[in-house]
Amino acid sequence: MRHIPIRDIKLASILSGLGIPYRKSDPVTCVVSTENGVRKEQYSFWFELDASSQHGSTETLIRAYQAAYQWAEYLLPQEHPLYYIKAGLENREIFLHWIRQKVEPMKIYQNGNQTILIGEKASQALKDKVKRLINK
């Protein structure tokens, strides 16, 4: 049985999600190297190359994913599950970026049925002013 290493975690997730079997022994490997004194780890997810599922063969799915990398070319029907999973994974990356980079943590202040959110980085003067407003 032939296996193929996949280094793109999104593609590995798609193949697994579409039923392509991964290698039974050591389905994930890590190769360690040093470049300019910096340790690098490269992970590979191993899938059966000759396998297929109801959604297509391993090779067909890999080619379709690679062709649609920038959403420029579709080798499978546009309603194929591969494209939905790919979009979902890309949206996840966008959401994670927002969480890590752009979302300001907020504190909740409540008084009865009034609720207000204030950024944790807001000045103490602003926090006090808002608390006074909802405590009236």
Backbone as JSON, one array per atom type, in Angstrom:
{
  "sequence": "MRHIPIRDIKLASILSGLGIPYRKSDPVTCVVSTENGVRKEQYSFWFELDASSQHGSTETLIRAYQAAYQWAEYLLPQEHPLYYIKAGLENREIFLHWIRQKVEPMKIYQNGNQTILIGEKASQALKDKVKRLINK",
  "N": [[0.84, -1.17, 0.0], [0.59, 2.19, -0.87], [1.62, 5.34, 0.45], [1.08, 8.84, 1.05], [2.72, 11.82, 1.99], [1.28, 14.59, 3.64], [1.64, 17.93, 4.14], [0.19, 20.16, 4.6], [-2.03, 21.24, 6.87], [-4.7, 21.9, 6.59], [-5.45, 20.61, 4.21], [-4.97, 17.99, 5.03], [-6.93, 17.77, 7.01], [-9.22, 18.01, 5.43], [-9.01, 15.74, 3.74], [-9.2, 13.68, 5.65], [-11.72, 14.29, 6.7], [-13.3, 13.73, 4.5], [-13.19, 11.05, 4.34], [-10.87, 9.7, 3.52], [-8.54, 7.25, 4.23], [-6.03, 7.37, 6.76], [-2.57, 6.55, 7.33], [-2.11, 3.6, 9.17], [-0.03, 2.95, 10.96], [1.93, 5.19, 12.66], [0.56, 7.75, 11.76], [1.14, 10.43, 11.75], [4.1, 12.22, 11.35], [7.18, 13.73, 12.46], [9.78, 15.72, 11.4], [12.83, 16.88, 12.42], [14.95, 19.66, 12.08], [17.78, 21.88, 11.79], [18.18, 25.23, 11.1], [20.22, 27.84, 10.41], [20.87, 27.88, 13.12], [18.41, 27.68, 14.31], [15.89, 25.69, 15.53], [13.77, 23.64, 13.63], [10.62, 22.2, 12.99], [8.95, 19.87, 11.03], [5.91, 18.7, 10.18], [4.2, 15.85, 8.98], [1.3, 14.43, 7.61], [0.15, 11.31, 7.0], [-1.41, 9.69, 4.33], [-3.38, 7.15, 2.69], [-2.5, 6.6, -0.54], [-3.7, 5.27, -2.68], [-6.36, 5.16, -2.06], [-9.94, 5.69, -1.91], [-12.99, 7.51, -1.49], [-16.52, 8.06, -1.08], [-16.47, 10.57, -2.07], [-14.39, 10.88, -3.81], [-11.1, 10.05, -5.17], [-7.93, 9.86, -3.43], [-5.87, 11.17, -4.85], [-7.35, 12.72, -6.7], [-8.76, 14.45, -4.99], [-6.64, 15.82, -3.75], [-5.47, 17.13, -5.97], [-7.65, 18.76, -6.7], [-7.9, 20.38, -4.43], [-5.42, 21.71, -4.46], [-5.61, 23.08, -6.9], [-7.66, 24.82, -6.32], [-6.53, 26.51, -4.52], [-6.22, 29.33, -4.34], [-8.81, 29.86, -4.85], [-9.24, 29.93, -7.58], [-9.6, 27.99, -9.55], [-11.7, 25.27, -10.28], [-11.75, 21.87, -10.05], [-13.55, 19.98, -9.46], [-17.15, 19.59, -9.15], [-18.65, 22.68, -8.17], [-20.19, 22.49, -5.89], [-19.1, 20.5, -4.41], [-18.21, 18.74, -1.42], [-15.54, 19.17, -0.59], [-14.9, 21.85, -1.14], [-16.58, 23.23, 0.58], [-15.63, 22.42, 3.08], [-13.03, 23.4, 2.91], [-13.54, 26.17, 2.77], [-14.72, 26.53, 5.29], [-12.54, 25.94, 6.99], [-10.8, 28.0, 6.26], [-12.3, 30.22, 7.05], [-12.26, 29.75, 9.78], [-9.58, 30.31, 10.33], [-9.56, 33.07, 9.84], [-11.32, 33.95, 11.85], [-9.84, 33.18, 14.13], [-7.63, 34.85, 13.81], [-8.85, 37.34, 14.19], [-9.6, 37.06, 16.88], [-7.1, 36.86, 18.12], [-5.78, 39.2, 17.35], [-7.47, 41.48, 17.03], [-9.66, 41.76, 18.75], [-10.89, 43.43, 21.46], [-10.71, 42.79, 24.85], [-13.58, 42.78, 26.94], [-15.36, 44.1, 29.76], [-18.15, 43.27, 31.74], [-20.74, 45.21, 32.99], [-23.43, 45.39, 35.16], [-26.7, 46.41, 36.16], [-29.54, 45.71, 37.53], [-31.81, 45.35, 34.94], [-30.16, 46.51, 33.15], [-27.33, 46.44, 31.1], [-23.94, 46.85, 30.32], [-21.06, 46.95, 28.24], [-17.64, 47.42, 28.61], [-14.48, 48.23, 27.38], [-11.55, 46.58, 28.53], [-9.27, 48.13, 28.51], [-10.13, 50.69, 28.77], [-10.17, 53.98, 30.17], [-10.02, 54.66, 33.7], [-11.62, 56.76, 34.45], [-13.61, 56.79, 32.45], [-14.78, 54.29, 32.91], [-15.82, 54.72, 35.5], [-17.66, 56.76, 34.95], [-19.51, 55.44, 33.27], [-20.45, 53.47, 35.01], [-21.77, 55.12, 36.85], [-23.83, 56.06, 35.21], [-25.42, 53.78, 34.71], [-26.22, 53.21, 37.21], [-28.11, 55.02, 37.95]],
  "CA": [[0.0, 0.0, 0.0], [1.37, 3.42, -0.98], [1.16, 6.45, 1.27], [1.55, 10.16, 0.63], [2.78, 12.77, 3.11], [0.59, 15.86, 3.44], [2.18, 18.89, 5.11], [-0.81, 21.22, 4.76], [-2.98, 20.71, 7.85], [-6.06, 22.06, 6.05], [-5.67, 19.51, 3.27], [-5.07, 16.76, 5.83], [-8.26, 17.78, 7.64], [-10.21, 17.76, 4.38], [-8.93, 14.32, 3.34], [-9.75, 12.89, 6.74], [-13.16, 14.57, 6.77], [-13.97, 13.12, 3.35], [-13.11, 9.6, 4.46], [-9.63, 9.09, 3.02], [-7.87, 6.67, 5.4], [-4.64, 7.72, 7.02], [-1.71, 5.4, 7.6], [-2.41, 3.03, 10.49], [1.15, 3.07, 11.81], [2.52, 6.53, 12.59], [-0.14, 8.59, 10.79], [1.77, 11.75, 11.76], [5.52, 12.18, 11.66], [7.82, 15.04, 12.63], [11.2, 15.74, 11.07], [13.47, 18.03, 13.06], [16.17, 20.13, 11.45], [18.26, 23.16, 12.31], [18.52, 26.15, 10.02], [20.8, 29.05, 11.01], [20.81, 27.76, 14.56], [17.02, 27.65, 14.77], [15.25, 24.36, 15.4], [12.55, 23.62, 12.82], [9.89, 20.94, 12.98], [8.05, 19.75, 9.9], [4.98, 17.61, 10.41], [3.55, 15.25, 7.81], [0.15, 13.58, 7.86], [0.28, 10.29, 5.97], [-2.68, 9.13, 3.85], [-3.29, 6.11, 1.68], [-2.52, 7.22, -1.86], [-4.58, 4.55, -3.6], [-7.69, 5.06, -1.46], [-10.99, 6.58, -2.4], [-14.2, 7.54, -0.69], [-17.65, 8.42, -1.94], [-16.23, 11.92, -2.56], [-13.31, 10.89, -4.79], [-9.84, 9.39, -4.8], [-6.96, 10.71, -2.74], [-5.18, 12.03, -5.82], [-8.32, 13.69, -7.25], [-9.04, 15.45, -3.96], [-5.44, 16.64, -3.58], [-5.37, 18.02, -7.13], [-8.73, 19.75, -6.63], [-7.55, 21.33, -3.36], [-4.3, 22.53, -4.92], [-6.09, 23.98, -7.95], [-8.53, 25.83, -5.71], [-5.8, 27.13, -3.41], [-6.62, 30.74, -4.3], [-10.2, 29.86, -5.34], [-9.21, 30.33, -8.98], [-9.96, 26.92, -10.47], [-12.44, 24.18, -9.66], [-11.65, 20.64, -10.82], [-14.73, 19.2, -9.09], [-18.32, 20.47, -9.13], [-18.49, 23.71, -7.14], [-20.94, 22.09, -4.69], [-18.41, 19.36, -3.79], [-17.91, 19.0, 0.0], [-14.17, 19.65, -0.41], [-14.87, 23.31, -1.15], [-17.23, 23.72, 1.8], [-14.71, 22.21, 4.2], [-11.93, 24.35, 2.71], [-14.04, 27.49, 3.16], [-14.88, 26.52, 6.74], [-11.22, 26.02, 7.62], [-10.27, 29.34, 6.03], [-13.05, 31.12, 7.93], [-11.74, 29.52, 11.12], [-8.33, 31.06, 10.43], [-9.91, 34.49, 9.94], [-11.86, 34.18, 13.19], [-8.74, 33.1, 15.09], [-6.86, 36.07, 13.65], [-9.61, 38.4, 14.87], [-9.51, 36.85, 18.32], [-5.74, 37.11, 18.59], [-5.23, 40.5, 16.99], [-8.35, 42.64, 16.91], [-10.76, 41.81, 19.7], [-10.53, 44.0, 22.75], [-11.48, 42.17, 25.94], [-14.58, 43.65, 27.53], [-15.91, 43.76, 31.07], [-19.6, 43.45, 31.8], [-21.28, 45.9, 34.16], [-24.88, 45.21, 35.17], [-27.51, 46.96, 37.23], [-30.91, 45.31, 37.2], [-31.92, 44.86, 33.57], [-29.23, 47.26, 32.31], [-26.01, 45.81, 30.93], [-23.05, 47.6, 29.44], [-19.73, 46.37, 28.05], [-16.59, 48.43, 28.52], [-13.17, 47.64, 27.1], [-10.65, 46.5, 29.68], [-8.25, 49.17, 28.41], [-10.75, 52.0, 28.94], [-9.66, 54.71, 31.33], [-10.81, 54.52, 34.93], [-12.64, 57.82, 34.43], [-14.71, 56.32, 31.61], [-15.45, 53.2, 33.63], [-16.6, 55.31, 36.59], [-18.78, 57.5, 34.35], [-20.5, 54.47, 32.8], [-21.07, 52.87, 36.19], [-22.73, 56.1, 37.39], [-24.99, 56.15, 34.31], [-26.33, 52.65, 34.86], [-26.66, 53.15, 38.59], [-29.13, 56.06, 38.2]],
  "C": [[0.89, 1.24, 0.0], [0.75, 4.51, -0.12], [1.76, 7.75, 0.77], [1.59, 11.09, 1.84], [2.08, 14.08, 2.73], [1.1, 16.8, 4.53], [1.22, 20.05, 5.37], [-1.92, 20.69, 5.67], [-4.44, 20.87, 7.38], [-6.39, 20.92, 5.09], [-5.8, 18.2, 4.02], [-6.44, 16.67, 6.5], [-9.35, 17.46, 6.63], [-10.2, 16.29, 3.98], [-9.54, 13.42, 4.4], [-11.27, 13.05, 6.82], [-13.94, 13.93, 5.64], [-13.76, 11.61, 3.3], [-11.89, 8.93, 3.87], [-8.86, 8.55, 4.23], [-6.42, 7.16, 5.53], [-3.88, 6.46, 7.38], [-1.95, 4.91, 9.03], [-1.25, 3.18, 11.46], [1.76, 4.46, 11.59], [1.83, 7.42, 11.55], [0.4, 10.02, 10.71], [3.23, 11.58, 12.12], [6.06, 13.61, 11.77], [9.3, 14.89, 12.32], [11.78, 17.03, 11.64], [14.75, 18.36, 12.32], [16.58, 21.44, 12.11], [18.68, 24.0, 11.12], [18.97, 27.46, 10.66], [20.66, 29.04, 12.53], [19.42, 27.7, 15.16], [16.43, 26.28, 14.5], [13.95, 24.51, 14.6], [11.93, 22.23, 12.9], [8.94, 20.94, 11.79], [7.2, 18.5, 10.09], [4.38, 17.15, 9.09], [2.42, 14.34, 8.29], [0.1, 12.59, 6.69], [-1.07, 9.67, 5.63], [-2.42, 8.05, 2.81], [-3.49, 6.75, 0.3], [-3.54, 6.58, -2.78], [-6.02, 4.45, -3.1], [-8.68, 5.96, -2.19], [-12.16, 6.49, -1.43], [-15.34, 7.89, -1.63], [-17.45, 9.8, -2.56], [-15.08, 12.01, -3.56], [-12.07, 10.19, -4.27], [-8.93, 10.39, -4.1], [-6.33, 11.69, -3.72], [-6.11, 13.09, -6.4], [-8.59, 14.8, -6.25], [-7.84, 16.37, -3.74], [-5.3, 17.62, -4.74], [-6.43, 19.12, -7.09], [-8.43, 20.81, -5.57], [-6.44, 22.26, -3.84], [-4.73, 23.52, -5.99], [-6.93, 25.11, -7.37], [-7.83, 26.59, -4.59], [-6.17, 28.6, -3.25], [-8.05, 30.92, -4.85], [-10.28, 30.25, -6.82], [-9.74, 29.25, -9.92], [-10.64, 25.79, -9.7], [-12.35, 22.95, -10.56], [-12.83, 19.71, -10.54], [-15.93, 20.13, -9.16], [-18.23, 21.45, -7.95], [-19.24, 23.38, -5.85], [-20.29, 20.91, -3.96], [-18.07, 19.7, -2.34], [-16.5, 19.52, 0.26], [-14.15, 21.17, -0.29], [-15.55, 23.9, 0.08], [-16.31, 23.56, 3.01], [-13.55, 23.2, 4.11], [-12.36, 25.74, 3.15], [-14.19, 27.58, 4.68], [-13.55, 26.65, 7.46], [-10.6, 27.4, 7.44], [-10.99, 30.36, 6.9], [-12.57, 30.97, 9.36], [-10.46, 30.32, 11.33], [-8.59, 32.56, 10.58], [-10.43, 34.8, 11.34], [-10.76, 34.13, 14.25], [-7.86, 34.35, 15.02], [-7.56, 37.23, 14.37], [-9.46, 38.28, 16.37], [-8.13, 37.25, 18.83], [-5.28, 38.55, 18.39], [-6.17, 41.69, 17.2], [-9.42, 42.77, 17.98], [-10.26, 42.35, 21.03], [-11.36, 43.32, 23.83], [-12.38, 43.2, 26.6], [-14.96, 43.15, 28.91], [-17.39, 44.08, 31.04], [-19.96, 44.15, 33.11], [-22.79, 45.8, 34.06], [-25.49, 45.92, 36.38], [-28.96, 46.66, 36.86], [-30.96, 44.75, 35.79], [-31.02, 45.65, 32.61], [-27.88, 46.55, 32.29], [-25.2, 46.67, 29.99], [-21.71, 46.89, 29.39], [-18.74, 47.51, 27.9], [-15.26, 47.71, 28.29], [-12.29, 47.66, 28.34], [-9.62, 47.62, 29.69], [-8.82, 50.58, 28.57], [-10.19, 52.66, 30.2], [-10.58, 54.5, 32.54], [-11.91, 55.57, 34.97], [-13.85, 57.4, 33.6], [-15.48, 55.21, 32.3], [-16.33, 53.75, 34.75], [-17.82, 56.03, 36.05], [-19.9, 56.54, 33.91], [-21.2, 53.81, 33.97], [-22.1, 53.81, 36.81], [-23.98, 56.16, 36.54], [-25.96, 54.98, 34.52], [-26.82, 52.5, 36.3], [-27.7, 54.21, 38.94], [-30.49, 55.45, 38.34]]
}
